[in-house]
Structures are given as structure tokens and as C-alpha cells.
Amino acid sequence: MKIGIVVQCPSPHQKVLLDSLFKVDGIDPRIAYAYADSPGRNWGTPKADGPTAMLPYRIGPGCTAKLRDWVRSERCDVWVLGSVFTCLRTQLLANVLQESGRRWVFLGEPPRPRTGLRRTIRDYVLARVVKRCHGVIATGTESARRYQVLLGDSCPVTSVPYY
């Protein structure tokens, strides 16, 4: 099975998860990083122990077509989108994955609780991603609980523990 996985810039616990996928027989992971680094983080840029690539993304005309061509060319059976839901490239990739007709899941840490206008905006932006996916893989049980509250029974949610 060919699995396409897009992550922001992997944290140490995501690196462990990605490394383990390269060791599973019958799985051919295609790992792409949405960003070259993770500003404000002290872990640097961990690279998975297998082939990785940068997400083909450039702001401007044709960026959606480029993402669409890339998704098509990878020919993955299933996709895992693990990039931050508030980023434009994550939003665009969620659209492209939905349009492609491929099965895909969102991999995410818990959405931070917000109030007022910030909550309204966050919930709208998050919903634009998770309402398109076929499932959510949450990082930790608390994260899974929060996503299940947001999604109700409309989408399966599971948890991958930290480390």
C-alpha cells in the first residue's frame, strides 16, 4: 500500500512515527514536508529515515494546479495530511485531496481552546479541513476527545500517542 504523508516540519515524536512506517512490510510511505523548518521550535529539522520531499508549493497563480499534479503523480492509495490546519497550503491541499477522490485523513494535535471571535475563526478554518477528510488521527487521547467533540459521529477519530 502506498501512503502519502504530508507533515508541517516533523517534531521528534512525528519522526519516530514516520521512521516506523518505513519498517512495515507492504507499506510504501511517501513523506513530504510542507515547510523546511519550524520557526520558534528548538528541535531543528528532524528528517525521517527514508525518502522525503518538499511539498511543491509556491504562492501565486497555478499553485493549486501544481499541488493537484503532484497528488496525481504520487498515486497513493491513501493520504495523511498532518500540516497545521490554519496554513493556506494545508487548506489548498485539503481541497485537492477531496477533489482527487482518494481516501485521506487529517493528523493533528489538539486544537487549542479559544473564545470569542478567535474561536469562531479557528472553528471555521478547522472545519474546512476536517469536514473534507475521511477520518482524524489525533496526537494523544485528549486531542482525540477534542476532535470527536468537534466532529460528533460524522467522522472516525483515533489517537496515536506522543513518543
N, C-alpha and C positions, 0 to 999 in steps of 0.2 A: 504494500500500500504506500502510495506517495502522499506525504503530508507536507503542505506548505505552512510555514510558521513565520509570522511577522511579529517581531518584538521591537519595542522602542529602542533601547540600548540595554542589553541584559544586565540585570543585577546579579550578584553572586548566586542567589537561590535559583534564578532562572537559568543560569549557566549550568548548574547541576542537573536541572530538568532536561535541558537541551542535550547535554552530554549523554545522559542515559538513553535518550531516544536513538542516538547513533549506534547504540549497542544492541538494540532489539532486532532480532531476525524478522525479516519480512516487512520492515518499515524503512522507507527511503525518505528521510526528512530533508526538506528544502528550507533552510533558515535564511531569513532576510532581516536586516536591521533597518528600522525606519530612520534612525539617527546615528551618526558616527560616534557620539559621546553623550553623556548625560550630565549636563551642567549642574553644578551645585551638589553633586554626589561625590563621595570620597573613594569610590571603588574603581575608578578608572573606566576602562572599556574591556570587560571580560569577553573573550572570544570563545565560542563553543569549539569542542574538539572534533569538528568536522567541517565540511564545506559551508561557507556562509557568503552572503552577498549583501549589497546595499539595495534598499528599495529604490527602484527607478522613479524618482520624483523630482520635479522641478516646477516651481510656481510659474504659471502663465498658460497661454493657450496650448492645448494639446496634452496637458498633464494627465487628464482623465484617460485619454486615449492611450497614452504610454502605459499607465497602470493596467488598463484593460488588456493591452497586448502582452504585457508581462505575465498577468494571471493566466491568460490563454496559453502562452508558450510553456509555462511550468507544468501544465497538465496534471495538476494534483487532484487526488481523489477527494480530499478534504482539506480545509484551511483552518488555521488557528490565528486569529487576529489579536495580538497582545500588546498593541500600541495604545498610548493614552487616548481615551475617547474624546478629549477636548481638542486634540490636534486636527487640523484641517486634513492632513494626509490620511489619518485614520478614518475620518468621515467619508472621504472620497473612496478609500479602499473598501469600506463597508458597502457603499453603493455599487462599486464594481463587482464585489463578490456576490451580492444579491442578484445583480443582473446576469452574472455568469451562470446561474442555476446550480452552482456547486454547493455542497453542504459546507457550512462553516460555523465555527464557534468563536465567542469572544472570551479571551483570557484576561482577567483583570483583578487588581487589588480592590479593596473595598472603596466605594465612592465615599469621600469624606462628607460627613453630615454638614449641611448648610442650612441657613434660614433666609427668609425673605426673598428678595429678588435673585440673590445668588443661587438659592435652592431652585427656584423656578427655571433659571437659565441652565443650571447644571442638569436638572432632571430632563429638560428638553433635549439637550445635546447628547446625554447618555442614552435616552430613548431612541434617538436617531440611529444609534449603533445596535443596541441590544434588541430592538424590535425587528431588526432585519436578520439576526443570526438564528441558528437552529439550536443553540444551547450556550450556556455560560460555564466556563471553568474559572472558579473563584480561587484566589490565593488565600487559603485559610478558611476555617469554619465561620468566623464572624463575617468575612466577606461574602461567603455563600448565603448566609442568612440575610444580609442586606440586599443582595441581588434578588433572592427569592421574594422578599417583601416588595421590591420594585416591580418584579415581573409577574407575581402571582403564579398561577398554574399554567400560564401560556408558554413557558419555555423551561426545559430541564436545566437545573443548576447542580453542579458538583464542585468539589473542593480538592485542590492539590495543596498539601501543607507546605509551609515555609521550610526550607532546608530539608 
